[in-house]
Amino acid sequence: MELVSQFTEDAYAKEDRICERPACAANILKGDPCFYIATIDSTKSGRFVCGSCHSRYRKKAATTVRPSSRGTGFHTLGHMGHSTDRTPPLRPPPDLHAIRRSVNAAQRTATINPPRVIATSHGLQGSQSGPNVAIPTGTSAGHGVGYTVNHAAYASEREHWSKLSYVGSLAETISLDISVVHDAAPKRKGSRGTPIANIREGKKDIHAQIDAPGLIKITLDTVLPKILALSPEFPWRTWELVVRDAGWVDLSTHPANRPYFYAECWQASKRAGKECKVFKSKQFALMVVVPGSQWREYEEWLEKTEEDSRYHPSPRLLARNITTSPAMEQQQVDLPSIEESFSHSLRVARHATASPATEQLNLPSVEESVTTSKRAHQRSDSISITTPSNKSPPHKKFAAGSASPSPDREGLSEALRIGGTVNMDVRQLLDLQNENIQYYPIPTRPLAAMLKNPKFLSYDIETVECLTGQLTINPSMASILGAGAFKTAHPGWLTLFAPPSSGFGSKTRNDVAVKRAYYKAYPPGASSTSLKYKIGRYALPDEVKRLVKEANVLYWARSLLQLTYDFINRSMASASEPPPFNIPQVRFVDAGIAFAFGPLPASKAASKWSASSARAVYLVEELIPGGKDEFLKYIHNMDANPLLDESDYWYDLALFFTFTQHVQYVKTRGLAFISDYQGSSELLTDC
């Protein structure tokens, strides 16, 4: 079947008829859709069908669509004088070889694109239908048939518009900074109003040639909802708002249809050595000004509203604070009488001199009973009403009794006397010594790991990580922490440039005890038992040997103490129940060797070690909190018994240290144990 496009002449039935599709035969009323369906065989007539059948034919795969050929036949007169329609004479089928030759000839022309194929309609031949195809066979004026002179610029035009498609908008735009202020406050020099509630908005991509009325509309549309949201109940007079620019110029006085900021966007520039004007987008400030009179009215209204909400609560709020008598708990209250009591209580509250938060108003008793056919209502003798306790303070006023007490005069005078003077030891501050160092921390390794690797048998800076940093020392004798038989200890702090994530050295400032080896330099002729001596320092190689030896002792002590705790943990894990006492948890301080580098002082420039950049060595230890008050010696290095008496507070801890010595002696088969336990109750140092 073929669907024939009839446009509107046969689209609707002109009279009632029946659908000519045999399977349907539905009634087509006058004015309903009616379509003509032609057959493939042109010798057979088509049929008129309803709208549903027409849709069915359109969905079938075997259906084709062609324009209507009705009325295109030749109109002639018959022998009897009657007019008849007959089909036009049939044309012969096109020559396919001629078409192929024409196409090849057209493609060999100067143009890179083939010419258009021109289709012409023709009649039907037998059961075949379709257009005749006419192929252009030549060129005209150097262009293919169907092309004009304008097509020669196609390549350049295409490149031009392709570039423009990647370019942004060519519109000249500006941006706006919009704020809301009021001019009720006193004017200060350079002030342009007082901001309101930090209302500030920005707008961009505004056309640069916008006029003053357009700017006013954009500004008010942007911030007016925020102004109204401050207090929706207040009657804002929006027609009084004024839009001003940064120069405090009223935009409403500027004429319309004239760009307001456009001239300020043009700036002088130089291109190819010539001065010219170029457009540059800018941001301009606009302010919505609330008149001072309206703003003062708003503040007064806000203050009055807060005061009314505090001193004049609503009857519903008062009803929640009614204290009823036992008789009222079993009887219903007459609602009209309650409203009368509320009005009376409000009148009393307005004239009360005492604070509403603490005063109770006893209303006069009203003996009245209302009897109805269903129930009886009885008034209580008295109703105690208290005002609400959750009240906010009035706006811009201090609540009664809320003033903070004045400070004590004597105490304030003493504080001013002490705090008003500066007593800084400037000399001690200037005497601080800063050293750029390389820090080699002392690790804690299990004894089994040390025995397996010969490199771990002693502390060696080649087997530990080197950290750079800065060491600050207070070398004055007044601040010395202590002096033993071989070392002095001064306070200081350590800052590592690449600190670890946790533990010692992870903070920016780590308080430390800086220790150096020394010897006693006696005056000539004095005995070695004399108390008059000076502290002498060893040469750098000798001092390095002595401090590395001290670090190695601390290295082994940490390993032996860990061996002791491993034994304790295994014993507790295999025991049937925990011990009846707490196991002390102690450790040795974190420490390391620090080498100071830098130029030597001028007085030592002639030293034989001046060629080396290392100038000093320090044993840096974690500082034990508490100072000398917390430092205690538990066991002497020449005795295995505690130094403390049984009545001393830390005697039990000293006994625990003797126990650790016993474990270490047994585990090492009498080869090594820790002596000279000293430090605090948690940190130990200097074996």
C-alpha positions, 0 to 999 in steps of 0.5 A: 500500500502507499499513503498519499499526502492529501494535505487538507482536501480529503483529510476530513470526511465531507459526509458520513461514510464507512471505513473501506478497510474490510477488517474495520468497516467503522462508521466515519462521521462527517468531519472525522478524519478520513484518509485515502490509501492507494494500492501498489498496483496503479490499475486498482483504485485505493480506499478511504479509511478512518484515522486508526486504520491510517495509523496502522498502515503508517506503522507497516514496514511494507507501506511507502509514502508518495505525494498525491498525483491527483489532479496532475493528469491531462484534462481532455475532451472525449468524443461525446464532449465529456471531459476525461482525465488520462495519465501522461505518457510514460517515459523510458527508464533512465540510462544508468551508463549515461548517469555514471559518465556524467557523475565522473565528468562532474567530479573531475572539475576544478572544485573539490566537492561534487556538484548537486544532484538535481531531482525532477519528478516524472510519471510512473512506468508500470509498477515502478515509481520515483523521480528522474535524476538529472546529473550536471555534465559540465562546468560554468566559469570554473565552478561546478554546476550548482555553485556560485562565485560566493562558494569560492570563499567557503574555506576562508569563511569557515576558518573565520567562524571556527575561530569565533566559535571558541572566543568568549562573549565579546560583551563589555561587562562590569561587576558590582559590590553591593552593601547596605548602610544607614546614616544615623550614626555620627559621621566620621572622616571618610565614613560612608555610612554604618554597615547593617547586619553585614549585608553585602552581595556581589554581582558580575557580568553586568553590561558596562553600558547599563544606565542608572535606573538599571543599576538601581533595579539590580541593586534593590532586587539583590539586597531588598529581601535581606533588609526585609528579613531583618524584621518582617513585622517592621513596616519598612518604607522601601521607597525611601531607600537611596542607592549611592555609589562610592562617591556618595552620589545618588543614582536617582539624580542621574539621567536615564539612557546614559551609561553610568560607569562605562566611561570609567572603564576606558583606560589609556594604553600603548599598542605598537608605540601608539597611545589608544583607549582600551576597555578594562572590566572593573568592580564598582561599589554601590550602597543601599542607604537606609535614611537615618530617621527610618533606622532610628524608628527601627531601633526604637521599635525593636527595643519596644518589642523586646521590652513588651515581650519581657514585661507583658507576656500573652495570656496563653504564656501566663496560663502556663504559670498558674499555680492551682490550689488542690481544689482546682486540681479536681474541678474545671476552671471557668475560662471567661473568669480566667480571662478576667483574672489575666487582664487584672494581673496585667494591670497590676504587673504594669504598676508593680515596682518589684521585679516581675521575675520574683513577685507573685500576684495574689488575685482577689477571690471571686465567688461565682458559680455558673451552673449548667445542665451538663456540668458545674464550674466553680472558681477557686478562692485564689489564683497565684500567678508568676511571670515567666522566668525565661526573659531576655534583657531589654535592648540597649539597656542593662537589666537590674542587678546585672552590673558586674562587681568592681574589682578590689581596690587593694588587689588592683593596686598591687597588680598594677604595681607588679604588672606595671614594671618590666623586670627582664633579665636581658643579659641572660637572654642575650647570653643564650647560645644557638648552635646548628647541629646534627643530631644522632638519637640513641635507639632502643634495640632488643638484646637479641637483635644486638647479639645477631648483628655485630654493627648493633653491639655498640652505639655508632652514629653510622647506624642511626638516622641523622637529623638536622636542627638547632640547639639553644643552650643557657651556658651561664653558671647561675642556671646550671642544672647540676655537675657530676664527676665528669659532666655538667648539665645546662638547660636548653631546648632542641628544635629539629627541622624534620621532626618525627611524627611523635615522641621526643623531638616532635614538638617545635621546642623540646626542653632538654638537658645539654651535657658536656664533659669537663675536668677540674682546673685547679689554680697553681699550687692548689691540691686536688681536694680544694673546692676552688677550681674552674671547669675546663673543657677537653679538646674536641676529639677527647670530648667526643670519645668521652660523650660517645662512651656515655651514650653507649652506656645509655644505649646498653642500659635501655636494652637491659631494661627492656629485657627485664620488662620482657621477662615480667610480661612473659611471667604475668602472661603464664601466671594464673592471676595477676600480682597483688601490686602494680608493676612500676613503668619506668624508662630511660630518657630519650637522648642523642649526640649532637655535633655543632658546626660553624665557624670557630670564634676568633680566639680559637682561629689558630687551633689545629682543629680550625680546619674542621667545621665541627666545633663542639659536641653535646650529649642532649637528653630529655629534660626530667620534669620537676627539676631538682625536687623530683630528682632522686638517687635510688641505688648507688653504683657500689651497692646493690641495696636501696639508698632509701630507708623503708620509711621513705616514700619511694622505697618500694620503687627502689626495691623494684630496681633491685629486682631488675638488677637480679633479673638482668644478672641471672639472664646475662649469667652474671655478665651485665646489670644496670647500676646507679639508678637515678632520676624521677619516678618515671624517667631514669638517666645517667647510669 
